[in-house]
Amino acid sequence: MKKYLKNTLVFALPAALLVVTGIVHATALPEKAQEKMAESQAVQSQVEQASADKADSQREKIVAEAVSAIEETRKALQALNDGEADKALKALEVATGKLELILARDPRLALVPVDVSVATYDLFADVDTVKAVIKEAKDLLDAGKVQDARILMSDLASEVVISTTSIPLATYPDAIKAISPLLDKGGAEKAKLALQSALNTLVVTTEVVPLPLLRSQHILIKAEALAEKKGRSDEENKQLDSLFKAAANELKLAEALGYGDRKVFKPVYEQIDAIKDKAAGGKSGKGWFDELKKSLSDLF
């Protein structure tokens, strides 16, 4: 699973193809969202639950004392803006105590989570459409229209973004402690700047979960259960083929969107084809998906 570390995080408005409607930026995008295969739609609830579980897992790491330390820091800043230096000092004392408590528990701790936010960008477009948009963006770049290409490419995402805001314990506690002496010397303005600077050092860690990969994973869970079934009916064999096709389509979309290159996806496609051959003619078996599941999990 890819993770990115940023000091700030800004979410762009999604285009009309995304779950949240907005403005269509280029002619390569269709006016209406393109429907996904029925097999992809059928696993939507599982995909949403998996995304929610990942976010909940991050929220469980939030430390109450760290949240309180941030709240007290903001109270101190507000108090200084109101000209109440004594109130600011009291808030800073509480914040310092909370941070010292966290450090006492685990002196090696580097980041302490205080907030988690989730944003979902779900792209309803097929692989050909995505490739057309990419080609148009390349043409715009070749023509020197960098900003037009940038806006166009910003729509090409199908993912859940889990952003965790944390206190950097290597710098934040010392920064808070250094403010009290400034207030003792009457340096309220310098203290306000120092407080704001400390709040600006909060770290945002971003975890990106590609939705096409997540859908493919859940589609293949259904396919595995069906492939293990002995004496499948003709209808069930057709259903199994459809599941393989839907999983491959989601993987191709993930590849087109850049969640891995062809070299990474190639063995996954080959493993799906190998399982299809094993299951041909109504044959069944267990353990066929073991290697495939590992290869797919490595893509996250």
ZIBEL-V647654 format. One record per residue. N is the residue number from 1. RES is the residue in one letter. D_FIRST is the distance of its C-alpha to the first C-alpha in Angstrom with 2 decimals. Layout:
n;res;d_first
N;RES;D_FIRST
N;RES;D_FIRST
This chain:
n;res;d_first
1;M;0.00
2;K;3.78
3;K;6.50
4;Y;10.12
5;L;13.33
6;K;16.37
7;N;19.87
8;T;20.40
9;L;18.65
10;V;20.68
11;F;19.98
12;A;22.08
13;L;24.16
14;P;22.80
15;A;25.21
16;A;27.22
17;L;24.73
18;L;22.31
19;V;22.84
20;V;24.69
21;T;27.54
22;G;28.55
23;I;30.24
24;V;29.91
25;H;29.74
26;A;30.71
27;T;32.78
28;A;30.00
29;L;28.49
30;P;30.39
31;E;32.32
32;K;30.92
33;A;27.52
34;Q;27.22
35;E;26.92
36;K;24.17
37;M;25.29
38;A;26.64
39;E;24.12
40;S;21.24
41;Q;23.31
42;A;24.04
43;V;20.52
44;Q;20.13
45;S;21.02
46;Q;18.48
47;V;15.69
48;E;17.14
49;Q;17.43
50;A;13.85
51;S;12.89
52;A;15.78
53;D;14.86
54;K;11.51
55;A;13.74
56;D;16.48
57;S;14.50
58;Q;14.04
59;R;17.69
60;E;18.90
61;K;18.11
62;I;20.51
63;V;23.62
64;A;26.90
65;E;28.75
66;A;26.28
67;V;26.66
68;S;30.38
69;A;30.39
70;I;28.95
71;E;31.47
72;E;34.29
73;T;33.35
74;R;33.60
75;K;36.85
76;A;38.20
77;L;37.48
78;Q;39.19
79;A;42.08
80;L;42.60
81;N;42.64
82;D;45.30
83;G;47.24
84;E;46.77
85;A;46.04
86;D;46.92
87;K;44.48
88;A;41.74
89;L;42.57
90;K;42.34
91;A;38.91
92;L;37.74
93;E;39.22
94;V;37.23
95;A;33.98
96;T;34.77
97;G;35.57
98;K;32.28
99;L;30.34
100;E;32.59
101;L;31.95
102;I;28.18
103;L;28.79
104;A;31.36
105;R;28.92
106;D;26.37
107;P;27.57
108;R;24.41
109;L;22.18
110;A;20.80
111;L;19.26
112;V;20.60
113;P;19.02
114;V;21.75
115;D;20.26
116;V;17.36
117;S;17.54
118;V;15.90
119;A;16.56
120;T;16.19
121;Y;16.98
122;D;17.94
123;L;19.52
124;F;22.36
125;A;23.23
126;D;23.44
127;V;22.29
128;D;25.76
129;T;25.78
130;V;22.51
131;K;23.94
132;A;27.19
133;V;25.66
134;I;23.92
135;K;27.33
136;E;29.11
137;A;26.85
138;K;27.59
139;D;31.26
140;L;31.21
141;L;29.78
142;D;32.46
143;A;35.00
144;G;33.90
145;K;32.77
146;V;29.61
147;Q;29.40
148;D;30.01
149;A;27.19
150;R;24.88
151;I;25.80
152;L;25.36
153;M;21.85
154;S;20.76
155;D;21.15
156;L;18.73
157;A;15.65
158;S;14.63
159;E;11.94
160;V;11.77
161;V;11.60
162;I;11.73
163;S;13.76
164;T;15.02
165;T;18.31
166;S;19.44
167;I;22.65
168;P;22.58
169;L;25.00
170;A;25.98
171;T;27.82
172;Y;28.23
173;P;30.74
174;D;32.95
175;A;32.92
176;I;34.17
177;K;36.80
178;A;38.11
179;I;39.04
180;S;41.80
181;P;44.03
182;L;43.79
183;L;45.13
184;D;47.81
185;K;49.06
186;G;49.11
187;G;46.25
188;A;44.80
189;E;43.53
190;K;41.79
191;A;40.31
192;K;38.96
193;L;37.31
194;A;35.84
195;L;34.50
196;Q;32.89
197;S;31.43
198;A;29.97
199;L;28.36
200;N;26.91
201;T;25.07
202;L;22.68
203;V;19.08
204;V;16.55
205;T;12.88
206;T;10.81
207;E;7.49
208;V;7.20
209;V;6.99
210;P;8.94
211;L;12.05
212;P;13.44
213;L;10.77
214;L;11.24
215;R;14.94
216;S;15.11
217;Q;13.70
218;H;16.43
219;I;19.02
220;L;18.69
221;I;19.21
222;K;22.48
223;A;23.27
224;E;22.98
225;A;25.39
226;L;27.77
227;A;27.66
228;E;28.71
229;K;31.65
230;K;34.99
231;G;37.60
232;R;35.47
233;S;37.62
234;D;37.72
235;E;36.02
236;E;33.15
237;N;32.82
238;K;32.61
239;Q;29.98
240;L;27.89
241;D;28.27
242;S;27.24
243;L;24.04
244;F;23.18
245;K;24.10
246;A;22.07
247;A;18.88
248;A;19.61
249;N;20.38
250;E;17.08
251;L;15.36
252;K;17.93
253;L;17.26
254;A;13.53
255;E;14.86
256;A;17.63
257;L;15.51
258;G;13.71
259;Y;10.15
260;G;11.08
261;D;14.67
262;R;17.35
263;K;17.13
264;V;13.64
265;F;14.78
266;K;18.29
267;P;18.01
268;V;16.44
269;Y;19.43
270;E;21.75
271;Q;20.70
272;I;21.31
273;D;24.64
274;A;25.54
275;I;25.11
276;K;27.15
277;D;29.86
278;K;29.92
279;A;30.28
280;A;32.94
281;G;36.32
282;G;35.12
283;K;34.00
284;S;31.68
285;G;29.84
286;K;27.19
287;G;24.35
288;W;23.95
289;F;20.36
290;D;19.11
291;E;18.00
292;L;16.61
293;K;14.43
294;K;12.99
295;S;12.53
296;L;10.87
297;S;8.36
298;D;7.62
299;L;6.93
300;F;3.81
